[in-house]
Amino acid sequence: MQHLNLKEVPRPLKKNRTKDLAWICESLCLSSGRDTSSIANRVIEKVLEQSSRQKDSSSESIARALNINRAQVNHHLRNLVDMGLLYRHKNRIHIRGGSLSAAIGEIRKDVKRFFEGMDSIAEDVDRSLGLRRR
């Protein structure tokens, strides 16, 4: 089951990979709350870097590269997998679609499918109550 939260955040004014990634993470509610060290941002960036070098990512390699414990990495990886940004295959971590923009596009499709299903049921409920769309 996918879990996704969104928050409207002002876009960065200038192009900067680190700030752009932080904006995406904040918009997806990944870098708020208890993640005061922005570990989610760092985990995503490391997966992207390793993907760009066609190097496999694992929780161990990410933890080692970021100098943080594996449990913290796994916590953030679970959240990133749950929201549909990353996926696991044979103990390896992959960005969905092979890039951040492709992953965001896949999440957009997931959300569209979700709301299409919800629309269908809402229409059935409305019809059963005799309600009409304006």
N, CA, C and O atoms as a Tinker XYZ file with bonds, in Angstrom:
   536  protein
     1  N      0.846000   -1.179000    0.000000    73     2
     2  CA     0.000000    0.000000    0.000000    64     1     3
     3  C      0.888000    1.239000    0.000000    63     2     4     5
     4  O      1.796000    1.368000    0.821000    81     3
     5  N      0.618000    2.127000   -0.915000    73     3     6
     6  CA     1.406000    3.337000   -1.068000    64     5     7
     7  C      0.922000    4.405000   -0.098000    63     6     8     9
     8  O     -0.277000    4.531000    0.150000    81     7
     9  N      1.853000    5.166000    0.443000    73     7    10
    10  CA     1.526000    6.234000    1.380000    64     9    11
    11  C      2.230000    7.494000    0.890000    63    10    12    13
    12  O      3.451000    7.507000    0.733000    81    11
    13  N      1.459000    8.554000    0.650000    73    11    14
    14  CA     2.029000    9.767000    0.086000    64    13    15
    15  C      1.426000   10.985000    0.761000    63    14    16    17
    16  O      0.207000   11.110000    0.869000    81    15
    17  N      2.291000   11.884000    1.214000    73    15    18
    18  CA     1.875000   13.177000    1.749000    64    17    19
    19  C      2.495000   14.248000    0.877000    63    18    20    21
    20  O      3.618000   14.098000    0.396000    81    19
    21  N      1.758000   15.332000    0.674000    73    19    22
    22  CA     2.253000   16.445000   -0.133000    64    21    23
    23  C      2.090000   17.741000    0.639000    63    22    24    25
    24  O      1.152000   17.907000    1.419000    81    23
    25  N      3.020000   18.655000    0.409000    73    23    26
    26  CA     2.966000   19.958000    1.061000    64    25    27
    27  C      3.441000   20.993000    0.047000    63    26    28    29
    28  O      4.493000   20.825000   -0.570000    81    27
    29  N      2.672000   22.055000   -0.124000    73    27    30
    30  CA     3.088000   23.106000   -1.056000    64    29    31
    31  C      4.164000   23.955000   -0.397000    63    30    32    33
    32  O      3.950000   24.540000    0.665000    81    31
    33  N      5.315000   24.012000   -1.037000    73    31    34
    34  CA     6.475000   24.723000   -0.513000    64    33    35
    35  C      6.997000   25.636000   -1.621000    63    34    36    37
    36  O      7.033000   25.221000   -2.780000    81    35
    37  N      7.400000   26.860000   -1.302000    73    35    38
    38  CA     7.956000   27.738000   -2.350000    64    37    39
    39  C      9.177000   27.091000   -3.017000    63    38    40    41
    40  O     10.052000   26.538000   -2.349000    81    39
    41  N      9.210000   27.175000   -4.336000    73    39    42
    42  CA    10.329000   26.608000   -5.096000    64    41    43
    43  C     11.612000   27.391000   -4.834000    63    42    44    45
    44  O     11.566000   28.584000   -4.534000    81    43
    45  N     12.748000   26.722000   -4.946000    73    43    46
    46  CA    14.019000   27.452000   -4.838000    64    45    47
    47  C     14.128000   28.478000   -5.973000    63    46    48    49
    48  O     13.665000   28.227000   -7.085000    81    47
    49  N     14.731000   29.612000   -5.692000    73    47    50
    50  CA    14.827000   30.671000   -6.690000    64    49    51
    51  C     15.892000   30.393000   -7.752000    63    50    52    53
    52  O     15.724000   30.754000   -8.916000    81    51
    53  N     16.984000   29.752000   -7.346000    73    51    54
    54  CA    18.077000   29.462000   -8.274000    64    53    55
    55  C     18.288000   27.959000   -8.356000    63    54    56    57
    56  O     18.036000   27.225000   -7.400000    81    55
    57  N     18.758000   27.514000   -9.527000    73    55    58
    58  CA    19.063000   26.091000   -9.690000    64    57    59
    59  C     20.250000   25.720000   -8.818000    63    58    60    61
    60  O     21.319000   26.326000   -8.889000    81    59
    61  N     20.029000   24.711000   -7.999000    73    59    62
    62  CA    21.071000   24.188000   -7.120000    64    61    63
    63  C     20.630000   22.779000   -6.756000    63    62    64    65
    64  O     19.590000   22.597000   -6.123000    81    63
    65  N     21.414000   21.780000   -7.152000    73    63    66
    66  CA    20.987000   20.393000   -6.981000    64    65    67
    67  C     20.597000   20.065000   -5.548000    63    66    68    69
    68  O     19.569000   19.430000   -5.316000    81    67
    69  N     21.397000   20.486000   -4.597000    73    67    70
    70  CA    21.116000   20.165000   -3.194000    64    69    71
    71  C     19.824000   20.837000   -2.729000    63    70    72    73
    72  O     18.997000   20.208000   -2.068000    81    71
    73  N     19.650000   22.121000   -3.075000    73    71    74
    74  CA    18.431000   22.839000   -2.670000    64    73    75
    75  C     17.207000   22.313000   -3.415000    63    74    76    77
    76  O     16.119000   22.219000   -2.848000    81    75
    77  N     17.394000   21.969000   -4.700000    73    75    78
    78  CA    16.276000   21.413000   -5.464000    64    77    79
    79  C     15.824000   20.086000   -4.869000    63    78    80    81
    80  O     14.625000   19.838000   -4.738000    81    79
    81  N     16.772000   19.240000   -4.512000    73    79    82
    82  CA    16.438000   17.955000   -3.906000    64    81    83
    83  C     15.792000   18.153000   -2.534000    63    82    84    85
    84  O     14.848000   17.447000   -2.180000    81    83
    85  N     16.300000   19.110000   -1.772000    73    83    86
    86  CA    15.694000   19.412000   -0.466000    64    85    87
    87  C     14.258000   19.891000   -0.654000    63    86    88    89
    88  O     13.385000   19.541000    0.140000    81    87
    89  N     13.997000   20.692000   -1.700000    73    87    90
    90  CA    12.647000   21.172000   -1.987000    64    89    91
    91  C     11.716000   20.005000   -2.325000    63    90    92    93
    92  O     10.585000   19.943000   -1.844000    81    91
    93  N     12.207000   19.082000   -3.158000    73    91    94
    94  CA    11.398000   17.909000   -3.501000    64    93    95
    95  C     11.088000   17.102000   -2.244000    63    94    96    97
    96  O      9.948000   16.690000   -2.035000    81    95
    97  N     12.094000   16.878000   -1.413000    73    95    98
    98  CA    11.889000   16.110000   -0.182000    64    97    99
    99  C     10.916000   16.806000    0.762000    63    98   100   101
   100  O     10.060000   16.160000    1.366000    81    99
   101  N     11.048000   18.120000    0.887000    73    99   102
   102  CA    10.131000   18.852000    1.769000    64   101   103
   103  C      8.713000   18.828000    1.197000    63   102   104   105
   104  O      7.745000   18.705000    1.948000    81   103
   105  N      8.584000   18.945000   -0.132000    73   103   106
   106  CA     7.271000   18.908000   -0.781000    64   105   107
   107  C      6.597000   17.552000   -0.602000    63   106   108   109
   108  O      5.371000   17.463000   -0.540000    81   107
   109  N      7.410000   16.491000   -0.520000    73   107   110
   110  CA     6.892000   15.142000   -0.305000    64   109   111
   111  C      6.836000   14.779000    1.183000    63   110   112   113
   112  O      6.625000   13.619000    1.538000    81   111
   113  N      7.028000   15.778000    2.045000    73   111   114
   114  CA     6.975000   15.617000    3.508000    64   113   115
   115  C      7.977000   14.573000    4.005000    63   114   116   117
   116  O      7.698000   13.833000    4.948000    81   115
   117  N      9.138000   14.522000    3.365000    73   115   118
   118  CA    10.174000   13.572000    3.781000    64   117   119
   119  C     11.178000   14.186000    4.740000    63   118   120   121
   120  O     11.813000   13.472000    5.516000    81   119
   121  N     11.326000   15.493000    4.693000    73   119   122
   122  CA    12.384000   16.124000    5.481000    64   121   123
   123  C     11.827000   16.985000    6.597000    63   122   124   125
   124  O     12.392000   18.024000    6.939000    81   123
   125  N     10.725000   16.547000    7.156000    73   123   126
   126  CA    10.145000   17.305000    8.255000    64   125   127
   127  C     10.068000   16.427000    9.488000    63   126   128   129
   128  O     10.373000   15.236000    9.438000    81   127
   129  N      9.666000   17.015000   10.574000    73   127   130
   130  CA     9.509000   16.243000   11.804000    64   129   131
   131  C     10.836000   15.904000   12.448000    63   130   132   133
   132  O     11.672000   16.774000   12.692000    81   131
   133  N     11.012000   14.618000   12.721000    73   131   134
   134  CA    12.194000   14.189000   13.474000    64   133   135
   135  C     13.453000   14.096000   12.627000    63   134   136   137
   136  O     14.538000   13.911000   13.179000    81   135
   137  N     13.353000   14.216000   11.316000    73   135   138
   138  CA    14.521000   14.091000   10.438000    64   137   139
   139  C     15.304000   15.401000   10.405000    63   138   140   141
   140  O     15.424000   16.040000    9.360000    81   139
   141  N     15.832000   15.788000   11.561000    73   139   142
   142  CA    16.533000   17.066000   11.674000    64   141   143
   143  C     17.862000   17.073000   10.941000    63   142   144   145
   144  O     18.397000   18.144000   10.656000    81   143
   145  N     18.406000   15.913000   10.630000    73   143   146
   146  CA    19.676000   15.831000    9.895000    64   145   147
   147  C     19.451000   15.646000    8.401000    63   146   148   149
   148  O     20.400000   15.411000    7.653000    81   147
   149  N     18.208000   15.750000    7.966000    73   147   150
   150  CA    17.855000   15.587000    6.542000    64   149   151
   151  C     18.410000   14.287000    5.965000    63   150   152   153
   152  O     18.940000   14.259000    4.854000    81   151
   153  N     18.279000   13.221000    6.734000    73   151   154
   154  CA    18.799000   11.926000    6.291000    64   153   155
   155  C     18.059000   11.450000    5.045000    63   154   156   157
   156  O     18.676000   10.873000    4.149000    81   155
   157  N     16.754000   11.679000    4.973000    73   155   158
   158  CA    15.996000   11.256000    3.786000    64   157   159
   159  C     16.584000   11.898000    2.532000    63   158   160   161
   160  O     16.774000   11.223000    1.520000    81   159
   161  N     16.872000   13.198000    2.595000    73   159   162
   162  CA    17.476000   13.898000    1.455000    64   161   163
   163  C     18.800000   13.244000    1.077000    63   162   164   165
   164  O     19.074000   12.998000   -0.098000    81   163
   165  N     19.601000   12.972000    2.075000    73   163   166
   166  CA    20.928000   12.407000    1.826000    64   165   167
   167  C     20.830000   10.994000    1.251000    63   166   168   169
   168  O     21.619000   10.613000    0.385000    81   167
   169  N     19.858000   10.222000    1.737000    73   167   170
   170  CA    19.672000    8.859000    1.228000    64   169   171
   171  C     19.261000    8.905000   -0.243000    63   170   172   173
   172  O     19.817000    8.179000   -1.067000    81   171
   173  N     18.296000    9.751000   -0.569000    73   171   174
   174  CA    17.857000    9.869000   -1.964000    64   173   175
   175  C     19.016000   10.312000   -2.849000    63   174   176   177
   176  O     19.242000    9.745000   -3.919000    81   175
   177  N     19.740000   11.313000   -2.404000    73   175   178
   178  CA    20.864000   11.806000   -3.203000    64   177   179
   179  C     21.901000   10.713000   -3.432000    63   178   180   181
   180  O     22.453000   10.600000   -4.526000    81   179
   181  N     22.165000    9.916000   -2.417000    73   179   182
   182  CA    23.146000    8.834000   -2.561000    64   181   183
   183  C     22.645000    7.776000   -3.531000    63   182   184   185
   184  O     23.419000    7.293000   -4.358000    81   183
   185  N     21.373000    7.402000   -3.452000    73   183   186
   186  CA    20.814000    6.426000   -4.402000    64   185   187
   187  C     20.924000    6.971000   -5.823000    63   186   188   189
   188  O     21.287000    6.237000   -6.742000    81   187
   189  N     20.613000    8.248000   -6.008000    73   187   190
   190  CA    20.704000    8.862000   -7.335000    64   189   191
   191  C     22.147000    8.878000   -7.842000    63   190   192   193
   192  O     22.410000    8.560000   -9.001000    81   191
   193  N     23.068000    9.248000   -6.968000    73   191   194
   194  CA    24.482000    9.273000   -7.365000    64   193   195
   195  C     24.957000    7.880000   -7.763000    63   194   196   197
   196  O     25.622000    7.709000   -8.785000    81   195
   197  N     24.611000    6.893000   -6.950000    73   195   198
   198  CA    25.041000    5.533000   -7.258000    64   197   199
   199  C     24.373000    5.030000   -8.535000    63   198   200   201
   200  O     24.995000    4.296000   -9.303000    81   199
   201  N     23.129000    5.407000   -8.772000    73   199   202
   202  CA    22.441000    5.021000  -10.001000    64   201   203
   203  C     23.101000    5.654000  -11.215000    63   202   204   205
   204  O     23.236000    5.017000  -12.260000    81   203
   205  N     23.513000    6.913000  -11.073000    73   203   206
   206  CA    24.130000    7.612000  -12.210000    64   205   207
   207  C     25.469000    6.982000  -12.591000    63   206   208   209
   208  O     25.915000    7.089000  -13.733000    81   207
   209  N     26.095000    6.330000  -11.625000    73   207   210
   210  CA    27.357000    5.622000  -11.899000    64   209   211
   211  C     27.120000    4.143000  -12.170000    63   210   212   213
   212  O     28.057000    3.349000  -12.253000    81   211
   213  N     25.828000    3.788000  -12.308000    73   211   214
   214  CA    25.404000    2.408000  -12.546000    64   213   215
   215  C     25.985000    1.457000  -11.501000    63   214   216   217
   216  O     26.390000    0.331000  -11.791000    81   215
   217  N     26.002000    1.969000  -10.280000    73   215   218
   218  CA    26.479000    1.197000   -9.136000    64   217   219
   219  C     25.271000    0.790000   -8.315000    63   218   220   221
   220  O     24.393000    1.611000   -8.049000    81   219
   221  N     25.218000   -0.462000   -7.913000    73   219   222
   222  CA    24.103000   -0.937000   -7.094000    64   221   223
   223  C     24.121000   -0.270000   -5.727000    63   222   224   225
   224  O     25.180000   -0.057000   -5.136000    81   223
   225  N     22.938000    0.055000   -5.241000    73   223   226
   226  CA    22.790000    0.616000   -3.902000    64   225   227
   227  C     22.235000   -0.448000   -2.975000    63   226   228   229
   228  O     21.349000   -1.216000   -3.348000    81   227
   229  N     22.756000   -0.484000   -1.789000    73   227   230
   230  CA    22.221000   -1.325000   -0.724000    64   229   231
   231  C     22.176000   -0.468000    0.530000    63   230   232   233
   232  O     22.825000    0.575000    0.603000    81   231
   233  N     21.412000   -0.908000    1.509000    73   231   234
   234  CA    21.355000   -0.132000    2.748000    64   233   235
   235  C     22.746000   -0.042000    3.379000    63   234   236   237
   236  O     23.099000    0.978000    3.971000    81   235
   237  N     23.521000   -1.101000    3.251000    73   235   238
   238  CA    24.892000   -1.078000    3.803000    64   237   239
   239  C     25.762000   -0.050000    3.102000    63   238   240   241
   240  O     26.460000    0.724000    3.758000    81   239
   241  N     25.728000   -0.032000    1.762000    73   239   242
   242  CA    26.586000    0.902000    1.027000    64   241   243
   243  C     26.166000    2.347000    1.282000    63   242   244   245
   244  O     27.012000    3.238000    1.362000    81   243
   245  N     24.877000    2.573000    1.407000    73   243   246
   246  CA    24.385000    3.928000    1.680000    64   245   247
   247  C     24.806000    4.361000    3.083000    63   246   248   249
   248  O     25.301000    5.472000    3.274000    81   247
   249  N     24.608000    3.481000    4.060000    73   247   250
   250  CA    24.988000    3.800000    5.445000    64   249   251
   251  C     26.486000    4.093000    5.545000    63   250   252   253
   252  O     26.902000    5.036000    6.218000    81   251
   253  N     27.273000    3.284000    4.876000    73   251   254
   254  CA    28.729000    3.466000    4.902000    64   253   255
   255  C     29.105000    4.805000    4.245000    63   254   256   257
   256  O     29.910000    5.560000    4.791000    81   255
   257  N     28.528000    5.092000    3.088000    73   255   258
   258  CA    28.848000    6.323000    2.359000    64   257   259
   259  C     28.430000    7.575000    3.135000    63   258   260   261
   260  O     29.108000    8.601000    3.070000    81   259
   261  N     27.323000    7.491000    3.862000    73   259   262
   262  CA    26.816000    8.649000    4.600000    64   261   263
   263  C     27.292000    8.696000    6.045000    63   262   264   265
   264  O     27.049000    9.665000    6.764000    81   263
   265  N     27.973000    7.634000    6.455000    73   263   266
   266  CA    28.495000    7.542000    7.820000    64   265   267
   267  C     27.367000    7.648000    8.858000    63   266   268   269
   268  O     27.464000    8.390000    9.835000    81   267
   269  N     26.303000    6.886000    8.614000    73   267   270
   270  CA    25.191000    6.794000    9.555000    64   269   271
   271  C     24.837000    5.323000    9.725000    63   270   272   273
   272  O     25.224000    4.488000    8.908000    81   271
   273  N     24.106000    5.010000   10.780000    73   271   274
   274  CA    23.840000    3.586000   11.022000    64   273   275
   275  C     22.786000    3.048000   10.056000    63   274   276   277
   276  O     21.925000    3.776000    9.563000    81   275
   277  N     22.888000    1.771000    9.814000    73   275   278
   278  CA    22.046000    1.094000    8.831000    64   277   279
   279  C     20.565000    1.135000    9.201000    63   278   280   281
   280  O     19.709000    1.195000    8.319000    81   279
   281  N     20.260000    1.104000   10.492000    73   279   282
   282  CA    18.859000    1.156000   10.926000    64   281   283
   283  C     18.205000    2.464000   10.480000    63   282   284   285
   284  O     17.061000    2.464000   10.026000    81   283
   285  N     18.929000    3.575000   10.609000    73   283   286
   286  CA    18.391000    4.863000   10.154000    64   285   287
   287  C     18.152000    4.847000    8.644000    63   286   288   289
   288  O     17.120000    5.317000    8.165000    81   287
   289  N     19.114000    4.302000    7.905000    73   287   290
   290  CA    18.987000    4.217000    6.453000    64   289   291
   291  C     17.768000    3.367000    6.100000    63   290   292   293
   292  O     16.958000    3.763000    5.262000    81   291
   293  N     17.635000    2.208000    6.734000    73   291   294
   294  CA    16.504000    1.323000    6.437000    64   293   295
   295  C     15.159000    1.981000    6.743000    63   294   296   297
   296  O     14.190000    1.793000    6.006000    81   295
   297  N     15.102000    2.742000    7.813000    73   295   298
   298  CA    13.872000    3.470000    8.160000    64   297   299
   299  C     13.474000    4.393000    7.002000    63   298   300   301
   300  O     12.322000    4.387000    6.567000    81   299
   301  N     14.420000    5.175000    6.513000    73   299   302
   302  CA    14.127000    6.113000    5.436000    64   301   303
   303  C     13.869000    5.384000    4.120000    63   302   304   305
   304  O     13.023000    5.807000    3.331000    81   303
   305  N     14.585000    4.303000    3.882000    73   303   306
   306  CA    14.341000    3.520000    2.663000    64   305   307
   307  C     12.929000    2.958000    2.657000    63   306   308   309
   308  O     12.265000    2.973000    1.621000    81   307
   309  N     12.460000    2.464000    3.796000    73   307   310
   310  CA    11.087000    1.945000    3.887000    64   309   311
   311  C     10.080000    3.033000    3.515000    63   310   312   313
   312  O      9.143000    2.786000    2.757000    81   311
   313  N     10.280000    4.235000    4.054000    73   311   314
   314  CA     9.375000    5.344000    3.744000    64   313   315
   315  C      9.411000    5.693000    2.251000    63   314   316   317
   316  O      8.374000    5.962000    1.644000    81   315
   317  N     10.601000    5.685000    1.675000    73   315   318
   318  CA    10.763000    6.032000    0.263000    64   317   319
   319  C     10.175000    4.959000   -0.647000    63   318   320   321
   320  O      9.643000    5.263000   -1.715000    81   319
   321  N     10.272000    3.707000   -0.218000    73   319   322
   322  CA     9.657000    2.609000   -0.970000    64   321   323
   323  C      8.139000    2.689000   -0.824000    63   322   324   325
   324  O      7.409000    2.534000   -1.803000    81   323
   325  N      7.663000    2.931000    0.406000    73   323   326
   326  CA     6.217000    3.022000    0.657000    64   325   327
   327  C      5.550000    4.113000   -0.172000    63   326   328   329
   328  O      4.405000    3.955000   -0.597000    81   327
   329  N      6.252000    5.215000   -0.405000    73   327   330
   330  CA     5.646000    6.298000   -1.176000    64   329   331
   331  C      5.816000    6.103000   -2.674000    63   330   332   333
   332  O      5.234000    6.848000   -3.462000    81   331
   333  N      6.611000    5.107000   -3.083000    73   331   334
   334  CA     6.735000    4.797000   -4.504000    64   333   335
   335  C      7.906000    5.456000   -5.210000    63   334   336   337
   336  O      8.006000    5.368000   -6.434000    81   335
   337  N      8.792000    6.112000   -4.476000    73   335   338
   338  CA     9.940000    6.763000   -5.096000    64   337   339
   339  C     11.047000    5.757000   -5.422000    63   338   340   341
   340  O     11.702000    5.851000   -6.459000    81   339
   341  N     11.240000    4.804000   -4.525000    73   339   342
   342  CA    12.263000    3.774000   -4.700000    64   341   343
   343  C     11.605000    2.407000   -4.686000    63   342   344   345
   344  O     10.445000    2.265000   -4.296000    81   343
   345  N     12.359000    1.399000   -5.116000    73   343   346
   346  CA    11.913000    0.021000   -4.946000    64   345   347
   347  C     13.126000   -0.845000   -4.641000    63   346   348   349
   348  O     14.263000   -0.501000   -4.966000    81   347
   349  N     12.850000   -1.976000   -4.008000    73   347   350
   350  CA    13.895000   -2.944000   -3.671000    64   349   351
   351  C     13.764000   -4.149000   -4.585000    63   350   352   353
   352  O     12.661000   -4.598000   -4.899000    81   351
   353  N     14.913000   -4.661000   -5.004000    73   351   354
   354  CA    14.959000   -5.889000   -5.793000    64   353   355
   355  C     16.228000   -6.631000   -5.413000    63   354   356   357
   356  O     17.339000   -6.146000   -5.627000    81   355
   357  N     16.043000   -7.814000   -4.847000    73   355   358
   358  CA    17.179000   -8.650000   -4.426000    64   357   359
   359  C     18.164000   -7.872000   -3.537000    63   358   360   361
   360  O     19.361000   -7.819000   -3.817000    81   359
   361  N     17.645000   -7.284000   -2.486000    73   359   362
   362  CA    18.441000   -6.531000   -1.505000    64   361   363
   363  C     19.157000   -5.315000   -2.079000    63   362   364   365
   364  O     20.091000   -4.801000   -1.464000    81   363
   365  N     18.739000   -4.860000   -3.224000    73   363   366
   366  CA    19.304000   -3.657000   -3.838000    64   365   367
   367  C     18.219000   -2.592000   -3.905000    63   366   368   369
   368  O     17.030000   -2.900000   -3.999000    81   367
   369  N     18.644000   -1.349000   -3.857000    73   367   370
   370  CA    17.738000   -0.218000   -3.874000    64   369   371
   371  C     17.835000    0.441000   -5.251000    63   370   372   373
   372  O     18.928000    0.677000   -5.765000    81   371
   373  N     16.675000    0.732000   -5.832000    73   371   374
   374  CA    16.646000    1.357000   -7.154000    64   373   375
   375  C     15.676000    2.527000   -7.142000    63   374   376   377
   376  O     14.659000    2.502000   -6.449000    81   375
   377  N     16.007000    3.547000   -7.917000    73   375   378
   378  CA    15.072000    4.649000   -8.104000    64   377   379
   379  C     14.051000    4.192000   -9.142000    63   378   380   381
   380  O     14.414000    3.665000  -10.194000    81   379
   381  N     12.817000    4.393000   -8.847000    73   379   382
   382  CA    11.752000    3.933000   -9.740000    64   381   383
   383  C     11.845000    4.650000  -11.087000    63   382   384   385
   384  O     11.920000    5.877000  -11.139000    81   383
   385  N     11.838000    3.883000  -12.165000    73   383   386
   386  CA    11.930000    4.457000  -13.507000    64   385   387
   387  C     13.338000    4.829000  -13.922000    63   386   388   389
   388  O     13.554000    5.247000  -15.060000    81   387
   389  N     14.304000    4.685000  -13.019000    73   387   390
   390  CA    15.704000    4.951000  -13.353000    64   389   391
   391  C     16.185000    6.368000  -13.139000    63   390   392   393
   392  O     17.381000    6.635000  -13.255000    81   391
   393  N     15.271000    7.294000  -12.825000    73   391   394
   394  CA    15.682000    8.678000  -12.561000    64   393   395
   395  C     14.652000    9.332000  -11.638000    63   394   396   397
   396  O     13.538000    8.835000  -11.475000    81   395
   397  N     15.042000   10.436000  -11.051000    73   395   398
   398  CA    14.128000   11.133000  -10.144000    64   397   399
   399  C     12.906000   11.648000  -10.903000    63   398   400   401
   400  O     11.782000   11.524000  -10.418000    81   399
   401  N     13.112000   12.219000  -12.079000    73   399   402
   402  CA    11.957000   12.732000  -12.831000    64   401   403
   403  C     11.029000   11.601000  -13.253000    63   402   404   405
   404  O      9.810000   11.773000  -13.245000    81   403
   405  N     11.584000   10.443000  -13.624000    73   403   406
   406  CA    10.739000    9.299000  -13.983000    64   405   407
   407  C      9.975000    8.798000  -12.756000    63   406   408   409
   408  O      8.802000    8.439000  -12.864000    81   407
   409  N     10.627000    8.771000  -11.597000    73   407   410
   410  CA     9.968000    8.324000  -10.364000    64   409   411
   411  C      8.811000    9.255000  -10.010000    63   410   412   413
   412  O      7.736000    8.792000   -9.628000    81   411
   413  N      9.027000   10.561000  -10.134000    73   411   414
   414  CA     7.956000   11.525000   -9.862000    64   413   415
   415  C      6.811000   11.302000  -10.850000    63   414   416   417
   416  O      5.642000   11.370000  -10.471000    81   415
   417  N      7.142000   11.037000  -12.106000    73   415   418
   418  CA     6.111000   10.744000  -13.110000    64   417   419
   419  C      5.315000    9.497000  -12.772000    63   418   420   421
   420  O      4.099000    9.466000  -12.964000    81   419
   421  N      5.990000    8.466000  -12.268000    73   419   422
   422  CA     5.304000    7.234000  -11.876000    64   421   423
   423  C      4.384000    7.477000  -10.681000    63   422   424   425
   424  O      3.280000    6.936000  -10.622000    81   423
   425  N      4.839000    8.288000   -9.735000    73   423   426
   426  CA     3.995000    8.624000   -8.578000    64   425   427
   427  C      2.767000    9.409000   -9.054000    63   426   428   429
   428  O      1.659000    9.190000   -8.564000    81   427
   429  N      2.967000   10.319000  -10.005000    73   427   430
   430  CA     1.843000   11.080000  -10.562000    64   429   431
   431  C      0.806000   10.122000  -11.156000    63   430   432   433
   432  O     -0.394000   10.301000  -10.942000    81   431
   433  N      1.260000    9.104000  -11.901000    73   431   434
   434  CA     0.345000    8.115000  -12.488000    64   433   435
   435  C     -0.376000    7.327000  -11.395000    63   434   436   437
   436  O     -1.570000    7.048000  -11.509000    81   435
   437  N      0.358000    6.968000  -10.331000    73   435   438
   438  CA    -0.255000    6.249000   -9.217000    64   437   439
   439  C     -1.385000    7.065000   -8.598000    63   438   440   441
   440  O     -2.467000    6.543000   -8.328000    81   439
   441  N     -1.119000    8.353000   -8.377000    73   439   442
   442  CA    -2.113000    9.238000   -7.760000    64   441   443
   443  C     -3.324000    9.380000   -8.675000    63   442   444   445
   444  O     -4.464000    9.373000   -8.211000    81   443
   445  N     -3.073000    9.510000   -9.970000    73   443   446
   446  CA    -4.181000    9.618000  -10.928000    64   445   447
   447  C     -5.061000    8.370000  -10.876000    63   446   448   449
   448  O     -6.287000    8.475000  -10.835000    81   447
   449  N     -4.429000    7.177000  -10.877000    73   447   450
   450  CA    -5.201000    5.931000  -10.796000    64   449   451
   451  C     -5.995000    5.863000   -9.493000    63   450   452   453
   452  O     -7.150000    5.435000   -9.484000    81   451
   453  N     -5.385000    6.278000   -8.414000    73   451   454
   454  CA    -6.051000    6.279000   -7.116000    64   453   455
   455  C     -7.311000    7.139000   -7.162000    63   454   456   457
   456  O     -8.381000    6.698000   -6.742000    81   455
   457  N     -7.186000    8.359000   -7.667000    73   455   458
   458  CA    -8.338000    9.257000   -7.707000    64   457   459
   459  C     -9.378000    8.819000   -8.724000    63   458   460   461
   460  O    -10.567000    9.062000   -8.520000    81   459
   461  N     -8.967000    8.183000   -9.806000    73   459   462
   462  CA    -9.953000    7.660000  -10.752000    64   461   463
   463  C    -10.821000    6.596000  -10.077000    63   462   464   465
   464  O    -12.036000    6.572000  -10.270000    81   463
   465  N    -10.205000    5.727000   -9.293000    73   463   466
   466  CA   -10.966000    4.727000   -8.544000    64   465   467
   467  C    -11.862000    5.364000   -7.504000    63   466   468   469
   468  O    -12.992000    4.924000   -7.294000    81   467
   469  N    -11.363000    6.395000   -6.857000    73   467   470
   470  CA   -12.155000    7.088000   -5.849000    64   469   471
   471  C    -13.327000    7.816000   -6.503000    63   470   472   473
   472  O    -14.438000    7.807000   -5.972000    81   471
   473  N    -13.083000    8.450000   -7.658000    73   471   474
   474  CA   -14.162000    9.134000   -8.391000    64   473   475
   475  C    -15.298000    8.174000   -8.714000    63   474   476   477
   476  O    -16.472000    8.501000   -8.539000    81   475
   477  N    -14.940000    7.003000   -9.181000    73   475   478
   478  CA   -15.936000    6.008000   -9.565000    64   477   479
   479  C    -16.837000    5.640000   -8.390000    63   478   480   481
   480  O    -18.058000    5.579000   -8.533000    81   479
   481  N    -16.241000    5.400000   -7.249000    73   479   482
   482  CA   -17.015000    5.036000   -6.060000    64   481   483
   483  C    -17.822000    6.230000   -5.561000    63   482   484   485
   484  O    -18.965000    6.065000   -5.135000    81   483
   485  N    -17.242000    7.433000   -5.609000    73   483   486
   486  CA   -17.963000    8.634000   -5.178000    64   485   487
   487  C    -19.192000    8.865000   -6.053000    63   486   488   489
   488  O    -20.248000    9.263000   -5.561000    81   487
   489  N    -19.046000    8.610000   -7.360000    73   487   490
   490  CA   -20.194000    8.749000   -8.259000    64   489   491
   491  C    -21.287000    7.751000   -7.899000    63   490   492   493
   492  O    -22.469000    8.094000   -7.925000    81   491
   493  N    -20.906000    6.517000   -7.562000    73   491   494
   494  CA   -21.891000    5.512000   -7.136000    64   493   495
   495  C    -22.621000    5.958000   -5.870000    63   494   496   497
   496  O    -23.839000    5.810000   -5.764000    81   495
   497  N    -21.879000    6.500000   -4.920000    73   495   498
   498  CA   -22.484000    6.974000   -3.666000    64   497   499
   499  C    -23.447000    8.123000   -3.969000    63   498   500   501
   500  O    -24.579000    8.141000   -3.485000    81   499
   501  N    -22.978000    9.090000   -4.785000    73   499   502
   502  CA   -23.831000   10.226000   -5.157000    64   501   503
   503  C    -25.120000    9.750000   -5.817000    63   502   504   505
   504  O    -26.210000   10.203000   -5.468000    81   503
   505  N    -24.985000    8.820000   -6.784000    73   503   506
   506  CA   -26.153000    8.299000   -7.503000    64   505   507
   507  C    -27.137000    7.643000   -6.539000    63   506   508   509
   508  O    -28.348000    7.834000   -6.642000    81   507
   509  N    -26.595000    6.865000   -5.600000    73   507   510
   510  CA   -27.470000    6.168000   -4.643000    64   509   511
   511  C    -28.214000    7.145000   -3.736000    63   510   512   513
   512  O    -29.269000    6.812000   -3.196000    81   511
   513  N    -27.671000    8.346000   -3.569000    73   511   514
   514  CA   -28.312000    9.367000   -2.731000    64   513   515
   515  C    -29.101000   10.387000   -3.555000    63   514   516   517
   516  O    -29.731000   11.291000   -3.008000    81   515
   517  N    -29.056000   10.225000   -4.874000    73   515   518
   518  CA   -29.771000   11.152000   -5.740000    64   517   519
   519  C    -29.092000   12.501000   -5.891000    63   518   520   521
   520  O    -29.740000   13.483000   -6.253000    81   519
   521  N    -27.801000   12.563000   -5.621000    73   519   522
   522  CA   -27.053000   13.806000   -5.749000    64   521   523
   523  C    -26.520000   13.945000   -7.171000    63   522   524   525
   524  O    -26.137000   12.960000   -7.802000    81   523
   525  N    -26.500000   15.170000   -7.661000    73   523   526
   526  CA   -25.979000   15.426000   -9.001000    64   525   527
   527  C    -24.806000   16.382000   -8.939000    63   526   528   529
   528  O    -24.711000   17.242000   -8.064000    81   527
   529  N    -23.925000   16.200000   -9.894000    73   527   530
   530  CA   -22.791000   17.118000  -10.025000    64   529   531
   531  C    -23.284000   18.422000  -10.629000    63   530   532   533
   532  O    -24.139000   18.410000  -11.514000    81   531
   533  N    -22.773000   19.512000  -10.177000    73   531   534
   534  CA   -23.172000   20.816000  -10.718000    64   533   535
   535  C    -22.428000   21.109000  -11.982000    63   534   536
   536  O    -22.628000   22.163000  -12.586000    81   535
